[in-house]
Amino acid sequence: MVVRLDSLFQMALAAIDAGDLAALEQLLAAHPELVRVRLESPGKWLRDQIGPALKGFFKAPYLLWFVSEDAVRAGKLPPNIGELTRAIIRSAQQQNVPSLQEQLDYTLKLVAWSGVAADAGVQLELMDILLEAGASTDGIYDSALVNGHIGAVEHLLKRGAPLTLGAALCLERFDDVAPLFEHADARERQMAFVLAALNGKSSALQRMIDLGIDVNLPSQDLYAHATPLHHAVCSGSLEAVKVMVDAGASLTIKDKAERATPLGWAEYYESTSQGERAQRYTQIADYLRTRNATRQ
């Protein structure tokens, strides 16, 4: 009896969720296609769990991608996720799977993004496993910094990954900023500036402003629908917002998705947050209203 690929993926993910290494290894041995092919036609069971992701960054996934839990299905990872990941990689290596490098590289980006992996305390372990298997560090700093995973960035540096402008800014390694800025092209500079804004790094933003960055220019490569000030608001850092506004960031430019100003973003986050987080956005909204009034 031929078992459909979709059903095989479902069984493999059930084994991963349960932390059942023996069951996963048996399944991979019996169905080596699990590590070779992508799930082009996921069933309703998976569409119900991560439907939007399957149309975007998680489209036609490889099995290895799921160890990141970045397209959140279960909302947790088993304690032995490292051994389960090694089992999948080992099976692919034994078969000389041509796409293994691609799988490793993208899975590392997913792990660097993953809040679930970070919260579970397995992000760095998974990164090490993927790096030891040959995953490339290219672009991984940026992936980690998008979601504020500073610890992952520090770990990559310890592993010998070359320092980038965005990483230097967010780690506040300011002695390295000017030379990296000089050798970066315009797109890399703007990307790094937006990463600093997303992470609420007020001193880093000021360094870039002093070097002549355009405070209103969106990054072409990261959340291009909004200005750096919108992203500073998103960070929840009043100090970062103040640095941007004092440098002349526009208070009236609207993002291209929701057609909202930076104040509109602050009010949205204020209304959808709770406790101390909500208070931070209240402070930002109050500040932006005051500055709006003084600029008119």
Secondary structure, DSSP 8 states (H G I E B T S, - for coil): ----HHHHHHHHHHHHHHT-HHHHHHHHHH-GGGGTS--SS--HHHHHHHHHHHTTTTSS--GGGGGG--S-SSS---TTHHHHHHHHHHHHHHTT-TTHHHHHHHHHHHHHH-HHHHHTT-HHHHHHHHHHTT---TTHHHHHHHTT-HHHHHHHHHTT----HHHHHHTT-GGGHHHHHHHS-HHHHHHHHHHHHHTT-HHHHHHHHHTT--TT---SSS-TTS-HHHHHHHHT-HHHHHHHHHTT--SS---TTT---HHHHHHHHHHH--HHHHHHHHHHHHHHHHHHHHH-
